Each structure stands twice: as C-alpha cells, then as structure tokens.
Amino acid sequence: MGALWIAHVTVTDEEAYGKYAKLAGPAIAKHGGEFIARAGKFVQLEGKERPRNVVAKFPTVDAAVTCYHSPEYQEALSHARGAAERELMVVETSE
C-alpha cells in the first residue's frame, strides 16, 4: 500500500524555512517520496487554515516514517523548528 505525507504549514521565518525546504526535498526523494502538491491553490473547507499545504507520495507508510526519522530529514527539520507552525501526518492509501 502506498502512503501520503501531508503537511499543513504556516511559515513564520522565511529564511530559515527556505533552508529546510532545500534539504527536505532531497531527503524525501532519497526515501522514494515524490511531491504531488506543493503550496498550490487550495480551498479550506473545515479546520484551521494554513497557507502552505504539501502532499508527497511514498511507496509505503514505513518508507514515509523512515524518511521522517532519517538523519537527512532531521537535519532539514532542524531549520523548520521555530520557523513554522506545522501539522504533519502520514496516511496509507487504498491503492
């Protein structure tokens, strides 16, 4: 089963978050992740609105979770901490 990594983000420090984004993309790709939505147009229907929404597709839930805990992604994440308010989840797909 595949998996989706879904992030809802409000950036509070553009410079620091830019460093996160530069490192996060390669870390995600290294673990089989592929971006399918990245900060595009959205319509908030319920819940808290975040201006940046990102969805990446992974081959499995385990691959997505392994990516999150990887040294490469944790290095990227060190730049996002304090530079954004975020929610991140991994959801198994039905495919």
MMTF fields as JSON, N, C-alpha, C and O atoms, coordinates in Angstrom:
{
  "mmtfVersion": "1.0.0",
  "mmtfProducer": "UNKNOWN",
  "numBonds": 379,
  "numAtoms": 380,
  "numGroups": 95,
  "numChains": 1,
  "numModels": 1,
  "chainsPerModel": [1],
  "groupsPerChain": [95],
  "chainIdList": ["A"],
  "bondAtomList": [4, 2, 8, 6, 12, 10, 16, 14, 20, 18, 24, 22, 28, 26, 32, 30, 36, 34, 40, 38, 44, 42, 48, 46, 52, 50, 56, 54, 60, 58, 64, 62, 68, 66, 72, 70, 76, 74, 80, 78, 84, 82, 88, 86, 92, 90, 96, 94, 100, 98, 104, 102, 108, 106, 112, 110, 116, 114, 120, 118, 124, 122, 128, 126, 132, 130, 136, 134, 140, 138, 144, 142, 148, 146, 152, 150, 156, 154, 160, 158, 164, 162, 168, 166, 172, 170, 176, 174, 180, 178, 184, 182, 188, 186, 192, 190, 196, 194, 200, 198, 204, 202, 208, 206, 212, 210, 216, 214, 220, 218, 224, 222, 228, 226, 232, 230, 236, 234, 240, 238, 244, 242, 248, 246, 252, 250, 256, 254, 260, 258, 264, 262, 268, 266, 272, 270, 276, 274, 280, 278, 284, 282, 288, 286, 292, 290, 296, 294, 300, 298, 304, 302, 308, 306, 312, 310, 316, 314, 320, 318, 324, 322, 328, 326, 332, 330, 336, 334, 340, 338, 344, 342, 348, 346, 352, 350, 356, 354, 360, 358, 364, 362, 368, 366, 372, 370, 376, 374],
  "bondOrderList": [1, 1, 1, 1, 1, 1, 1, 1, 1, 1, 1, 1, 1, 1, 1, 1, 1, 1, 1, 1, 1, 1, 1, 1, 1, 1, 1, 1, 1, 1, 1, 1, 1, 1, 1, 1, 1, 1, 1, 1, 1, 1, 1, 1, 1, 1, 1, 1, 1, 1, 1, 1, 1, 1, 1, 1, 1, 1, 1, 1, 1, 1, 1, 1, 1, 1, 1, 1, 1, 1, 1, 1, 1, 1, 1, 1, 1, 1, 1, 1, 1, 1, 1, 1, 1, 1, 1, 1, 1, 1, 1, 1, 1, 1],
  "groupList": [{"groupName": "MET", "atomNameList": ["N", "CA", "C", "O"], "elementList": ["N", "C", "C", "O"], "formalChargeList": [0, 0, 0, 0], "bondAtomList": [1, 0, 2, 1, 3, 2], "bondOrderList": [1, 1, 2], "singleLetterCode": "M", "chemCompType": "L-PEPTIDE LINKING"}, {"groupName": "GLY", "atomNameList": ["N", "CA", "C", "O"], "elementList": ["N", "C", "C", "O"], "formalChargeList": [0, 0, 0, 0], "bondAtomList": [1, 0, 2, 1, 3, 2], "bondOrderList": [1, 1, 2], "singleLetterCode": "G", "chemCompType": "PEPTIDE LINKING"}, {"groupName": "ALA", "atomNameList": ["N", "CA", "C", "O"], "elementList": ["N", "C", "C", "O"], "formalChargeList": [0, 0, 0, 0], "bondAtomList": [1, 0, 2, 1, 3, 2], "bondOrderList": [1, 1, 2], "singleLetterCode": "A", "chemCompType": "L-PEPTIDE LINKING"}, {"groupName": "LEU", "atomNameList": ["N", "CA", "C", "O"], "elementList": ["N", "C", "C", "O"], "formalChargeList": [0, 0, 0, 0], "bondAtomList": [1, 0, 2, 1, 3, 2], "bondOrderList": [1, 1, 2], "singleLetterCode": "L", "chemCompType": "L-PEPTIDE LINKING"}, {"groupName": "TRP", "atomNameList": ["N", "CA", "C", "O"], "elementList": ["N", "C", "C", "O"], "formalChargeList": [0, 0, 0, 0], "bondAtomList": [1, 0, 2, 1, 3, 2], "bondOrderList": [1, 1, 2], "singleLetterCode": "W", "chemCompType": "L-PEPTIDE LINKING"}, {"groupName": "ILE", "atomNameList": ["N", "CA", "C", "O"], "elementList": ["N", "C", "C", "O"], "formalChargeList": [0, 0, 0, 0], "bondAtomList": [1, 0, 2, 1, 3, 2], "bondOrderList": [1, 1, 2], "singleLetterCode": "I", "chemCompType": "L-PEPTIDE LINKING"}, {"groupName": "HIS", "atomNameList": ["N", "CA", "C", "O"], "elementList": ["N", "C", "C", "O"], "formalChargeList": [0, 0, 0, 0], "bondAtomList": [1, 0, 2, 1, 3, 2], "bondOrderList": [1, 1, 2], "singleLetterCode": "H", "chemCompType": "L-PEPTIDE LINKING"}, {"groupName": "VAL", "atomNameList": ["N", "CA", "C", "O"], "elementList": ["N", "C", "C", "O"], "formalChargeList": [0, 0, 0, 0], "bondAtomList": [1, 0, 2, 1, 3, 2], "bondOrderList": [1, 1, 2], "singleLetterCode": "V", "chemCompType": "L-PEPTIDE LINKING"}, {"groupName": "THR", "atomNameList": ["N", "CA", "C", "O"], "elementList": ["N", "C", "C", "O"], "formalChargeList": [0, 0, 0, 0], "bondAtomList": [1, 0, 2, 1, 3, 2], "bondOrderList": [1, 1, 2], "singleLetterCode": "T", "chemCompType": "L-PEPTIDE LINKING"}, {"groupName": "ASP", "atomNameList": ["N", "CA", "C", "O"], "elementList": ["N", "C", "C", "O"], "formalChargeList": [0, 0, 0, 0], "bondAtomList": [1, 0, 2, 1, 3, 2], "bondOrderList": [1, 1, 2], "singleLetterCode": "D", "chemCompType": "L-PEPTIDE LINKING"}, {"groupName": "GLU", "atomNameList": ["N", "CA", "C", "O"], "elementList": ["N", "C", "C", "O"], "formalChargeList": [0, 0, 0, 0], "bondAtomList": [1, 0, 2, 1, 3, 2], "bondOrderList": [1, 1, 2], "singleLetterCode": "E", "chemCompType": "L-PEPTIDE LINKING"}, {"groupName": "TYR", "atomNameList": ["N", "CA", "C", "O"], "elementList": ["N", "C", "C", "O"], "formalChargeList": [0, 0, 0, 0], "bondAtomList": [1, 0, 2, 1, 3, 2], "bondOrderList": [1, 1, 2], "singleLetterCode": "Y", "chemCompType": "L-PEPTIDE LINKING"}, {"groupName": "LYS", "atomNameList": ["N", "CA", "C", "O"], "elementList": ["N", "C", "C", "O"], "formalChargeList": [0, 0, 0, 0], "bondAtomList": [1, 0, 2, 1, 3, 2], "bondOrderList": [1, 1, 2], "singleLetterCode": "K", "chemCompType": "L-PEPTIDE LINKING"}, {"groupName": "PRO", "atomNameList": ["N", "CA", "C", "O"], "elementList": ["N", "C", "C", "O"], "formalChargeList": [0, 0, 0, 0], "bondAtomList": [1, 0, 2, 1, 3, 2], "bondOrderList": [1, 1, 2], "singleLetterCode": "P", "chemCompType": "L-PEPTIDE LINKING"}, {"groupName": "PHE", "atomNameList": ["N", "CA", "C", "O"], "elementList": ["N", "C", "C", "O"], "formalChargeList": [0, 0, 0, 0], "bondAtomList": [1, 0, 2, 1, 3, 2], "bondOrderList": [1, 1, 2], "singleLetterCode": "F", "chemCompType": "L-PEPTIDE LINKING"}, {"groupName": "ARG", "atomNameList": ["N", "CA", "C", "O"], "elementList": ["N", "C", "C", "O"], "formalChargeList": [0, 0, 0, 0], "bondAtomList": [1, 0, 2, 1, 3, 2], "bondOrderList": [1, 1, 2], "singleLetterCode": "R", "chemCompType": "L-PEPTIDE LINKING"}, {"groupName": "GLN", "atomNameList": ["N", "CA", "C", "O"], "elementList": ["N", "C", "C", "O"], "formalChargeList": [0, 0, 0, 0], "bondAtomList": [1, 0, 2, 1, 3, 2], "bondOrderList": [1, 1, 2], "singleLetterCode": "Q", "chemCompType": "L-PEPTIDE LINKING"}, {"groupName": "ASN", "atomNameList": ["N", "CA", "C", "O"], "elementList": ["N", "C", "C", "O"], "formalChargeList": [0, 0, 0, 0], "bondAtomList": [1, 0, 2, 1, 3, 2], "bondOrderList": [1, 1, 2], "singleLetterCode": "N", "chemCompType": "L-PEPTIDE LINKING"}, {"groupName": "CYS", "atomNameList": ["N", "CA", "C", "O"], "elementList": ["N", "C", "C", "O"], "formalChargeList": [0, 0, 0, 0], "bondAtomList": [1, 0, 2, 1, 3, 2], "bondOrderList": [1, 1, 2], "singleLetterCode": "C", "chemCompType": "L-PEPTIDE LINKING"}, {"groupName": "SER", "atomNameList": ["N", "CA", "C", "O"], "elementList": ["N", "C", "C", "O"], "formalChargeList": [0, 0, 0, 0], "bondAtomList": [1, 0, 2, 1, 3, 2], "bondOrderList": [1, 1, 2], "singleLetterCode": "S", "chemCompType": "L-PEPTIDE LINKING"}],
  "groupTypeList": [0, 1, 2, 3, 4, 5, 2, 6, 7, 8, 7, 8, 9, 10, 10, 2, 11, 1, 12, 11, 2, 12, 3, 2, 1, 13, 2, 5, 2, 12, 6, 1, 1, 10, 14, 5, 2, 15, 2, 1, 12, 14, 7, 16, 3, 10, 1, 12, 10, 15, 13, 15, 17, 7, 7, 2, 12, 14, 13, 8, 7, 9, 2, 2, 7, 8, 18, 11, 6, 19, 13, 10, 11, 16, 10, 2, 3, 19, 6, 2, 15, 1, 2, 2, 10, 15, 10, 3, 0, 7, 7, 10, 8, 19, 10],
  "groupIdList": [1, 2, 3, 4, 5, 6, 7, 8, 9, 10, 11, 12, 13, 14, 15, 16, 17, 18, 19, 20, 21, 22, 23, 24, 25, 26, 27, 28, 29, 30, 31, 32, 33, 34, 35, 36, 37, 38, 39, 40, 41, 42, 43, 44, 45, 46, 47, 48, 49, 50, 51, 52, 53, 54, 55, 56, 57, 58, 59, 60, 61, 62, 63, 64, 65, 66, 67, 68, 69, 70, 71, 72, 73, 74, 75, 76, 77, 78, 79, 80, 81, 82, 83, 84, 85, 86, 87, 88, 89, 90, 91, 92, 93, 94, 95],
  "secStructList": [7, 7, 3, 3, 3, 3, 3, 3, 3, 3, 3, 1, 7, 2, 2, 2, 2, 2, 2, 2, 2, 2, 2, 2, 2, 2, 2, 2, 2, 2, 6, 6, 7, 3, 3, 3, 3, 3, 1, 7, 7, 7, 7, 7, 7, 1, 1, 7, 7, 7, 1, 3, 3, 3, 3, 3, 3, 3, 1, 7, 2, 2, 2, 2, 2, 2, 2, 2, 2, 1, 2, 2, 2, 2, 2, 2, 2, 2, 2, 2, 5, 6, 6, 3, 3, 3, 3, 3, 3, 3, 3, 3, 7, 7, 7],
  "xCoordList": [0.833, 0.0, 0.875, 1.889, 0.485, 1.197, 0.837, 0.027, 1.453, 1.19, 1.328, 2.088, 0.585, 0.69, 1.207, 0.734, 2.175, 2.75, 2.075, 2.258, 1.305, 0.501, 0.93, 0.879, 1.349, 1.8, 0.974, 0.717, 0.561, -0.127, 0.774, 1.117, 1.161, 2.242, 1.911, 1.35, 2.266, 2.321, 3.773, 4.297, 4.413, 5.829, 5.92, 5.215, 6.795, 6.991, 8.373, 8.6, 9.296, 10.644, 11.022, 11.483, 10.824, 11.05, 12.478, 12.679, 13.458, 14.859, 15.194, 15.758, 14.85, 15.129, 14.329, 14.842, 13.077, 12.25, 12.759, 12.616, 13.344, 13.958, 15.092, 15.26, 15.867, 16.94, 16.338, 16.862, 15.233, 14.529, 14.118, 14.391, 13.465, 12.943, 14.052, 13.863, 15.214, 16.332, 16.807, 17.164, 16.813, 17.294, 16.206, 16.495, 14.968, 13.879, 13.577, 13.345, 13.579, 13.266, 14.156, 13.644, 15.466, 16.351, 16.184, 16.28, 15.936, 15.744, 14.487, 14.485, 13.434, 12.181, 12.378, 11.93, 13.039, 13.292, 14.145, 13.91, 15.123, 16.008, 15.226, 15.648, 14.092, 13.28, 12.079, 11.117, 12.131, 11.075, 9.892, 8.876, 10.007, 8.911, 8.915, 9.966, 7.721, 7.54, 6.452, 5.353, 6.752, 5.758, 4.644, 4.899, 3.392, 2.253, 1.46, 0.642, 1.687, 1.1, 2.051, 2.543, 2.296, 3.273, 2.895, 3.198, 2.23, 1.911, 1.043, 1.119, 0.217, -0.672, -1.965, -2.159, -2.832, -4.152, -4.915, -4.854, -5.632, -6.429, -7.686, -7.766, -8.652, -9.884, -10.043, -10.195, -10.01, -10.162, -11.647, -12.386, -12.087, -13.497, -13.795, -14.88, -12.854, -13.03, -11.674, -10.632, -11.699, -10.472, -9.64, -10.047, -8.455, -7.536, -6.866, -6.302, -6.93, -6.311, -4.824, -4.421, -4.015, -2.578, -2.314, -2.825, -1.528, -1.331, -0.48, -0.508, 0.272, 1.125, 0.724, 0.715, 0.398, -0.008, 0.811, 0.944, 1.356, 2.255, 1.817, 1.509, 1.796, 1.49, 2.586, 2.894, 3.169, 4.165, 3.665, 3.069, 3.919, 3.523, 4.742, 5.815, 4.58, 5.636, 5.157, 3.953, 6.09, 5.674, 4.947, 4.086, 5.287, 4.664, 4.646, 5.366, 3.821, 3.824, 5.195, 5.735, 5.76, 7.081, 8.144, 8.997, 8.098, 9.077, 8.928, 9.925, 7.697, 7.459, 7.938, 8.559, 7.652, 8.066, 9.591, 10.213, 10.182, 11.643, 12.277, 13.284, 11.692, 12.193, 12.165, 13.152, 11.049, 10.917, 12.02, 12.58, 12.334, 13.327, 14.766, 15.702, 14.948, 16.289, 17.154, 16.64, 18.472, 19.371, 19.233, 19.332, 19.005, 18.888, 17.658, 17.736, 16.532, 15.319, 15.395, 14.94, 15.95, 16.08, 16.97, 16.722, 18.005, 18.846, 17.996, 18.077, 17.185, 16.293, 15.333, 15.137, 14.744, 13.748, 14.32, 13.588, 15.606, 16.217, 16.076, 16.094, 15.936, 15.754, 14.289, 13.998, 13.374, 11.946, 11.461, 10.527, 12.093, 11.682, 11.881, 12.973, 10.84, 10.905, 10.692, 10.587, 10.627, 10.437, 9.064, 8.722, 8.276, 6.961, 6.097, 6.594, 4.801, 3.825, 3.326, 2.906, 3.367, 3.045, 2.286, 2.393, 1.531, 0.98, 1.458, 1.475, 1.843, 2.332, 1.758, 1.779, 1.247, 0.718, 1.058, 1.312, 1.059, 1.222, -0.051, -0.496, -0.636, -1.888, -1.697, -1.219, -2.068, -1.993, -3.046, -4.181, -2.681, -3.621, -4.319, -3.878, -5.383, -6.143, -5.672, -6.262, -4.623, -4.089, -3.13, -2.589],
  "yCoordList": [-1.187, 0.0, 1.247, 1.303, 2.229, 3.493, 4.347, 3.957, 5.516, 6.425, 7.865, 8.172, 8.736, 10.17, 10.842, 10.575, 11.713, 12.555, 13.897, 14.522, 14.352, 15.559, 16.564, 16.283, 17.73, 18.779, 20.036, 20.439, 20.649, 21.939, 22.894, 22.632, 24.011, 24.836, 26.327, 26.83, 27.013, 28.469, 28.833, 28.562, 29.439, 29.816, 31.122, 32.088, 31.136, 32.34, 32.964, 34.105, 32.225, 32.72, 32.187, 31.053, 33.013, 32.6, 32.12, 31.119, 32.817, 32.461, 31.077, 30.244, 30.835, 29.532, 28.429, 27.332, 28.716, 27.694, 27.382, 26.26, 28.367, 28.131, 27.118, 26.289, 27.181, 26.193, 24.808, 23.821, 24.736, 23.463, 22.904, 21.744, 23.729, 23.267, 22.747, 21.752, 23.422, 22.975, 21.578, 20.785, 21.276, 19.981, 18.912, 17.731, 19.311, 18.344, 17.637, 16.428, 18.372, 17.764, 16.578, 15.5, 16.74, 15.603, 14.455, 13.288, 14.767, 13.718, 12.912, 11.685, 13.596, 12.925, 12.062, 10.916, 12.593, 11.822, 10.594, 9.537, 10.715, 9.593, 8.407, 7.259, 8.682, 7.624, 7.255, 6.667, 7.599, 7.21, 8.148, 7.836, 9.302, 10.267, 11.127, 11.443, 11.499, 12.348, 13.367, 12.994, 14.648, 15.682, 15.624, 15.543, 15.667, 15.732, 17.024, 17.37, 17.737, 19.062, 19.834, 19.319, 21.081, 21.873, 23.347, 24.048, 23.809, 25.232, 25.784, 26.974, 24.942, 25.402, 25.975, 26.084, 26.333, 26.862, 25.822, 24.628, 26.28, 25.364, 26.076, 27.304, 25.29, 25.801, 25.122, 23.902, 25.894, 25.349, 25.193, 26.177, 23.965, 23.709, 23.54, 23.902, 23.0, 22.811, 22.922, 22.782, 23.175, 23.172, 24.426, 25.399, 24.371, 25.507, 25.664, 24.712, 26.851, 27.117, 27.385, 28.165, 26.743, 27.0, 27.408, 26.765, 28.459, 28.95, 28.052, 28.209, 27.119, 26.232, 24.792, 24.361, 24.068, 22.67, 21.84, 22.185, 20.743, 19.915, 18.461, 17.976, 17.77, 16.339, 15.641, 16.024, 14.609, 13.778, 12.342, 11.893, 11.643, 10.241, 9.369, 9.613, 8.351, 7.391, 5.988, 5.747, 5.06, 3.694, 2.983, 2.139, 3.315, 2.668, 3.639, 4.638, 3.332, 4.105, 4.009, 5.007, 2.796, 2.614, 3.491, 4.053, 3.611, 4.457, 5.915, 6.615, 6.374, 7.76, 8.018, 9.045, 7.094, 7.253, 7.142, 7.882, 6.222, 6.091, 7.382, 7.832, 7.982, 9.261, 10.312, 11.018, 10.418, 11.42, 11.277, 12.276, 10.055, 9.815, 9.75, 9.611, 9.849, 9.751, 10.937, 12.026, 10.727, 11.848, 13.017, 14.177, 12.712, 13.766, 14.644, 15.872, 13.999, 14.784, 15.507, 16.646, 14.878, 15.528, 16.765, 17.761, 16.706, 17.887, 19.002, 20.153, 18.661, 19.649, 20.209, 21.421, 19.328, 19.716, 20.659, 21.472, 20.56, 21.453, 22.922, 23.808, 23.186, 24.547, 24.981, 26.175, 24.022, 24.348, 24.613, 25.388, 23.974, 24.186, 25.648, 26.193, 26.266, 27.682, 28.595, 29.81, 28.024, 28.821, 28.596, 29.206, 27.703, 27.397, 26.725, 26.097, 26.871, 26.091, 25.049, 25.396, 23.765, 22.718, 21.564, 21.288, 20.918, 19.609, 18.703, 19.097, 17.49, 16.534, 15.171, 14.747, 14.493, 13.155, 12.291, 12.792, 10.982, 10.016, 9.18, 8.675, 9.036, 8.319, 7.237, 7.517, 6.007, 4.917, 5.122, 5.487, 4.892, 4.996, 3.662, 2.635, 3.675, 2.446, 1.718, 0.711, 2.215, 1.563, 0.455, -0.197],
  "zCoordList": [0.0, 0.0, 0.0, 0.696, -0.769, -0.79, 0.412, 1.252, 0.478, 1.596, 1.136, 0.217, 1.785, 1.554, 2.804, 3.909, 2.624, 3.675, 3.469, 2.424, 4.435, 4.295, 5.363, 6.56, 4.907, 5.827, 5.612, 4.478, 6.715, 6.705, 7.48, 8.633, 6.839, 7.387, 7.348, 6.374, 8.418, 8.44, 8.709, 9.789, 7.737, 7.861, 8.648, 8.354, 9.646, 10.468, 10.267, 10.67, 9.648, 9.352, 7.974, 7.844, 6.946, 5.556, 5.303, 4.616, 5.845, 5.591, 6.14, 5.431, 7.389, 7.996, 7.314, 7.093, 6.982, 6.347, 4.938, 4.452, 4.298, 2.989, 3.081, 2.186, 4.157, 4.379, 4.574, 4.058, 5.322, 5.499, 4.133, 3.824, 3.326, 2.035, 1.118, 0.418, 1.12, 0.282, 0.661, -0.21, 1.95, 2.425, 2.447, 2.254, 2.678, 2.812, 1.491, 1.477, 0.389, -0.912, -1.242, -1.545, -1.194, -1.467, -0.461, -0.842, 0.808, 1.816, 1.496, 1.601, 1.11, 0.758, -0.483, -0.513, -1.501, -2.724, -2.448, -3.033, -1.573, -1.233, -0.681, -0.824, -0.053, 0.552, -0.302, 0.192, -1.577, -2.511, -2.556, -3.178, -1.901, -1.893, -3.138, -3.696, -3.56, -4.744, -4.422, -4.01, -4.607, -4.328, -5.362, -6.564, -4.875, -5.793, -5.61, -6.463, -4.518, -4.299, -3.397, -2.393, -3.779, -3.034, -3.081, -4.046, -2.024, -1.867, -2.984, -3.291, -3.6, -4.66, -4.115, -2.904, -5.025, -4.683, -3.869, -4.162, -2.846, -2.04, -1.56, -1.566, -1.149, -0.572, 0.785, 0.852, 1.854, 3.201, 3.48, 3.492, 3.705, 3.972, 5.456, 5.911, 6.211, 7.651, 8.331, 7.691, 9.632, 10.418, 10.26, 9.625, 10.862, 10.864, 9.509, 8.97, 8.972, 7.679, 7.845, 8.708, 7.023, 6.927, 5.482, 4.564, 5.257, 3.893, 2.996, 1.775, 3.57, 2.755, 3.059, 4.212, 2.01, 2.135, 1.164, -0.01, 1.667, 0.87, 0.991, 2.079, -0.159, -0.172, -0.967, -2.095, -0.358, -1.044, -1.011, -0.032, -2.09, -2.2, -1.935, -2.486, -1.091, -0.77, -1.122, -1.207, -1.327, -1.669, -0.524, -0.771, 0.723, 1.883, 3.068, 3.077, 4.056, 5.298, 5.951, 6.428, 5.97, 6.589, 5.926, 6.613, 4.596, 3.895, 4.306, 4.486, 4.455, 4.85, 6.277, 6.55, 7.178, 8.575, 8.693, 9.454, 7.944, 7.935, 7.437, 7.985, 6.399, 5.891, 6.99, 7.203, 7.685, 8.747, 9.788, 10.239, 10.169, 11.225, 10.704, 11.491, 9.388, 8.81, 9.215, 9.472, 9.273, 9.588, 8.611, 9.012, 7.33, 6.318, 6.582, 6.532, 6.862, 7.096, 8.442, 8.55, 9.45, 10.757, 10.664, 11.343, 9.826, 9.588, 8.974, 9.402, 7.973, 7.356, 8.403, 8.49, 9.189, 10.179, 11.232, 11.797, 11.498, 12.48, 12.064, 12.919, 10.766, 10.271, 10.335, 10.405, 10.31, 10.354, 11.773, 11.984, 12.737, 14.136, 14.508, 14.351, 14.993, 15.33, 14.135, 14.3, 12.924, 11.713, 11.088, 10.075, 11.712, 11.161, 12.216, 13.151, 12.041, 12.783, 11.796, 10.692, 12.182, 11.211, 11.846, 13.041, 11.007, 11.311, 10.189, 9.023, 10.548, 9.554, 9.897, 11.052, 8.885, 9.086, 7.887, 6.791, 8.113, 7.044, 7.015, 8.046, 5.824, 5.652, 4.594, 3.495, 4.925, 3.953, 2.881, 3.187, 1.627, 0.529, 0.313, 0.828, -0.431, -0.667, -1.921, -2.313, -2.544, -3.762, -3.412, -4.305]
}
